[in-house]
Amino acid sequence: MYTVSERENVMDYKRKSNQQVGGTQASAECRTVVLDIETVALDPSDQKGALDAMSGRVVCIGMLIDDGEVATEIMLAGEDERLLVSGFWNAVRPSDVFVGHNVMDFDVNFLRQRSWILGIQPSRTIDTRKYYTADVIDTLQLWTNWTGNKKGVTLDALGSVLACGRKTGDGTNVAQWWAEHDIESIKKYCGEDVRIAYLVFCRLTYQEPKKLVLNDGQLFAASEVETSAESVAEVSVT
């Protein structure tokens, strides 16, 4: 047990730690949106095509939205990429802060580039300036302190060392699941990434994870996702 003085010191340290990464305390006015996307190559024979928006496409967008009270999970997955990307922009708000592992260099950039290619106008801008952005908190950059020393710092490795869990699947399987029209496996894998990233983020910013709201009975088309995203547990597009 802490003494009163020790407890105050711990609380002060947590406040300072949160201030360093900016805007990490979620609220209804400034939600934390943990983001992860799954992509595949447009040409199945192109082994690296999924890593580039010119040669790949989005097949799943996973979001875990912390509004300061609860964490709500939204999964957008299916064959109509336009619906997926539009659904993402419909679900997010101008004041949302995006969180994820390598989310700045990959997920956010890929979604923006695919939006250009598909002719979809985003509902908001996302500042991706390194070091200065208040719109994106990247757990990879938090861990490495922007040193560029990323070797071995995978989400799975961080999740393990921080006791936040490990993934049961492998990203290399997404292309196979896509070829087999196994959308459920893609959603499950993406959902694991989002949940682990959220727990890692909470550990790095000294926060308690919010209760996860899940309602498997609710299914929505991506075009029906409102910006409030109230009580939405899963979005499935087929």
TORTIVEX-276377 format. One line per field, with one value per residue (C-alpha): residue in three letters; y, z, x. Coordinates in Angstrom, 1 decimal. Example, Ala and Ser with C-alpha at 12.3 -4.5 7.8 and 13.67 -1.06 7.14 Angstrom:
# residues 2
res	(ALA; SER)
Y	(-4.5; -1.1)
Z	(7.8; 7.1)
X	(12.3; 13.7)
# end
This chain:
# residues 238
res	(MET; TYR; THR; VAL; SER; GLU; ARG; GLU; ASN; VAL; MET; ASP; TYR; LYS; ARG; LYS; SER; ASN; GLN; GLN; VAL; GLY; GLY; THR; GLN; ALA; SER; ALA; GLU; CYS; ARG; THR; VAL; VAL; LEU; ASP; ILE; GLU; THR; VAL; ALA; LEU; ASP; PRO; SER; ASP; GLN; LYS; GLY; ALA; LEU; ASP; ALA; MET; SER; GLY; ARG; VAL; VAL; CYS; ILE; GLY; MET; LEU; ILE; ASP; ASP; GLY; GLU; VAL; ALA; THR; GLU; ILE; MET; LEU; ALA; GLY; GLU; ASP; GLU; ARG; LEU; LEU; VAL; SER; GLY; PHE; TRP; ASN; ALA; VAL; ARG; PRO; SER; ASP; VAL; PHE; VAL; GLY; HIS; ASN; VAL; MET; ASP; PHE; ASP; VAL; ASN; PHE; LEU; ARG; GLN; ARG; SER; TRP; ILE; LEU; GLY; ILE; GLN; PRO; SER; ARG; THR; ILE; ASP; THR; ARG; LYS; TYR; TYR; THR; ALA; ASP; VAL; ILE; ASP; THR; LEU; GLN; LEU; TRP; THR; ASN; TRP; THR; GLY; ASN; LYS; LYS; GLY; VAL; THR; LEU; ASP; ALA; LEU; GLY; SER; VAL; LEU; ALA; CYS; GLY; ARG; LYS; THR; GLY; ASP; GLY; THR; ASN; VAL; ALA; GLN; TRP; TRP; ALA; GLU; HIS; ASP; ILE; GLU; SER; ILE; LYS; LYS; TYR; CYS; GLY; GLU; ASP; VAL; ARG; ILE; ALA; TYR; LEU; VAL; PHE; CYS; ARG; LEU; THR; TYR; GLN; GLU; PRO; LYS; LYS; LEU; VAL; LEU; ASN; ASP; GLY; GLN; LEU; PHE; ALA; ALA; SER; GLU; VAL; GLU; THR; SER; ALA; GLU; SER; VAL; ALA; GLU; VAL; SER; VAL; THR)
Y	(0.0; 3.5; 6.3; 9.5; 11.1; 8.1; 8.0; 11.7; 11.1; 8.2; 10.3; 13.2; 10.9; 9.5; 13.0; 14.0; 10.8; 11.4; 15.0; 13.9; 12.0; 14.5; 14.0; 10.4; 10.7; 9.8; 11.5; 11.8; 15.0; 13.5; 9.8; 7.4; 5.3; 2.3; 1.4; -1.6; -2.5; -5.7; -5.4; -7.8; -7.4; -6.6; -9.2; -12.4; -13.3; -10.0; -11.1; -7.5; -5.9; -5.6; -3.2; -0.4; 1.4; 1.4; -2.4; -3.4; -2.8; -2.7; -5.8; -5.1; -2.1; -2.7; 0.1; 0.1; 3.4; 4.5; 7.4; 7.7; 5.4; 2.2; 0.8; -0.1; -2.3; -1.8; -4.2; -3.3; -6.2; -7.4; -7.3; -3.7; -1.6; 1.6; 0.7; -0.1; 3.1; 5.2; 3.5; 4.3; 8.0; 8.0; 6.4; 8.8; 12.4; 15.5; 15.4; 11.7; 10.7; 7.7; 5.0; 1.9; 0.1; 1.5; 3.2; 6.5; 5.0; 2.4; 2.3; 6.0; 6.6; 3.5; 4.6; 8.1; 6.9; 4.4; 7.2; 9.3; 6.3; 5.5; 9.2; 9.2; 12.5; 12.0; 13.4; 15.0; 15.6; 13.6; 15.4; 12.9; 15.2; 13.2; 14.4; 17.1; 15.5; 15.4; 13.4; 10.1; 8.2; 5.4; 2.7; 1.8; 5.4; 5.6; 2.5; 3.5; 7.3; 8.0; 6.6; 4.4; 1.4; -0.7; -4.1; -6.8; -4.2; -5.9; -5.6; -9.3; -8.7; -5.7; -7.4; -10.3; -8.3; -5.9; -8.9; -7.6; -10.9; -12.4; -13.0; -16.4; -15.8; -14.5; -11.7; -13.8; -15.8; -12.9; -13.4; -17.0; -16.3; -13.6; -16.1; -18.5; -15.8; -16.4; -13.0; -14.2; -15.3; -11.9; -10.1; -12.3; -11.7; -7.9; -7.8; -9.4; -6.8; -3.9; -5.3; -6.0; -2.5; -0.9; -2.8; -1.9; 1.8; 1.7; 0.2; 2.8; 5.7; 4.4; 4.1; 1.4; -0.2; 0.6; -2.2; -3.6; -3.3; -6.3; -7.1; -9.9; -9.6; -6.2; -6.1; -3.0; -2.1; 0.2; 2.9; 2.8; 3.6; 7.0; 9.3; 8.6; 4.9; 4.3; 0.7; -0.6; -3.8; -5.2; -4.0; -6.7; -6.0; -8.9)
Z	(0.0; -0.8; 1.8; 1.0; -0.1; -2.3; -3.8; -4.7; -6.3; -8.4; -9.6; -10.4; -12.4; -14.3; -15.2; -16.4; -18.4; -20.1; -20.9; -22.7; -25.3; -25.4; -25.3; -24.0; -21.5; -23.5; -23.2; -25.1; -26.6; -27.4; -28.0; -28.4; -31.5; -31.6; -35.3; -37.3; -40.9; -42.9; -46.6; -49.5; -52.8; -55.9; -57.7; -55.6; -57.1; -55.8; -52.4; -51.2; -52.9; -49.7; -48.2; -50.8; -51.5; -55.2; -55.4; -52.4; -51.0; -47.6; -46.6; -42.9; -40.7; -36.9; -34.4; -30.7; -29.5; -25.9; -24.9; -21.4; -20.1; -22.2; -25.2; -28.2; -30.9; -34.6; -37.3; -41.0; -43.3; -46.7; -50.4; -51.2; -50.3; -51.0; -48.3; -45.8; -46.3; -46.3; -43.2; -41.5; -42.2; -41.2; -37.8; -36.8; -35.5; -36.0; -32.3; -32.2; -31.4; -33.3; -31.6; -33.0; -33.6; -36.6; -37.3; -38.5; -41.2; -42.4; -41.3; -41.5; -44.6; -46.4; -45.6; -46.8; -50.0; -50.8; -50.2; -52.9; -55.3; -54.6; -54.8; -51.2; -49.4; -45.8; -43.1; -41.3; -41.7; -39.7; -38.9; -39.4; -38.7; -36.9; -33.3; -33.3; -34.1; -31.5; -33.8; -33.7; -30.9; -32.3; -29.7; -31.8; -31.6; -27.9; -27.2; -29.4; -28.7; -32.4; -32.6; -35.6; -33.8; -34.7; -35.1; -33.1; -31.7; -33.1; -31.6; -30.6; -28.8; -27.0; -26.0; -24.6; -22.6; -21.2; -20.3; -22.7; -24.5; -27.8; -31.1; -32.0; -35.8; -38.3; -40.7; -43.5; -43.4; -44.4; -48.1; -47.9; -45.8; -48.4; -51.3; -49.4; -48.7; -45.0; -43.8; -40.2; -39.7; -41.0; -38.6; -35.7; -36.5; -36.9; -33.7; -31.7; -33.0; -32.0; -28.5; -27.9; -29.2; -26.8; -23.8; -24.8; -25.2; -21.8; -20.2; -21.9; -20.7; -17.3; -17.8; -16.9; -19.9; -20.2; -20.1; -23.6; -25.0; -27.2; -28.8; -31.3; -32.3; -33.9; -37.5; -39.6; -43.1; -43.3; -45.0; -41.9; -39.4; -37.8; -36.5; -33.0; -33.4; -30.4; -29.0; -32.3; -31.7; -35.1; -38.7; -41.3; -45.0; -47.4)
X	(0.0; 1.1; 1.4; -0.5; 2.7; 3.7; 0.3; 0.5; 3.9; 2.6; -0.4; 1.9; 4.2; 1.2; 0.0; 3.4; 3.8; 0.4; 1.2; 4.4; 2.4; -0.4; -4.1; -4.0; -6.9; -9.9; -13.3; -16.5; -15.1; -11.7; -11.9; -9.0; -9.4; -7.1; -6.6; -5.4; -5.9; -5.4; -4.4; -3.8; -2.1; -4.2; -2.1; -2.0; 1.4; 2.9; 4.3; 4.9; 1.9; -0.1; 2.4; 1.9; -1.4; -0.6; -0.4; -2.6; -6.1; -7.8; -9.8; -10.4; -10.4; -10.4; -11.2; -11.4; -12.9; -12.3; -14.6; -13.4; -16.1; -16.1; -14.2; -16.3; -15.0; -15.9; -14.8; -15.2; -14.5; -15.6; -15.0; -16.3; -13.3; -15.1; -17.7; -14.9; -13.0; -16.1; -17.3; -14.0; -14.3; -18.0; -17.1; -14.3; -14.6; -12.5; -11.3; -10.4; -6.8; -5.6; -3.5; -1.7; 1.5; 3.3; 0.0; 1.6; 3.9; 1.5; -2.2; -3.1; -1.0; -2.4; -6.0; -5.3; -3.7; -6.5; -9.0; -7.3; -7.3; -10.9; -12.0; -13.3; -13.0; -12.0; -14.3; -11.2; -7.5; -5.0; -1.7; 1.1; 4.1; 6.7; 7.5; 4.8; 1.5; -1.3; -3.6; -1.6; 0.1; 2.2; 3.2; 6.2; 7.5; 6.6; 8.7; 11.7; 11.4; 11.7; 15.2; 14.5; 15.7; 12.7; 14.3; 12.3; 9.8; 6.7; 3.3; 3.5; 6.9; 5.7; 2.4; 4.4; 7.0; 4.3; 2.0; -0.6; -1.0; 0.2; -1.4; -2.7; -2.5; 0.0; -0.4; 1.0; -2.2; -4.4; -3.8; -4.8; -7.9; -8.8; -8.4; -10.6; -13.2; -12.7; -13.6; -14.3; -10.6; -9.4; -11.7; -10.6; -6.9; -7.4; -9.5; -6.6; -4.2; -6.5; -7.0; -3.4; -2.4; -4.9; -3.5; 0.1; -1.0; -2.6; 0.6; 2.8; 0.6; -0.2; -3.9; -6.5; -8.2; -11.9; -14.5; -14.9; -18.4; -19.3; -22.6; -22.2; -25.9; -25.4; -24.3; -24.2; -23.3; -20.3; -22.4; -24.7; -21.9; -22.7; -20.0; -21.3; -20.7; -22.9; -22.9; -21.6; -19.7; -19.0; -19.5; -19.5; -19.7; -20.1)
# end
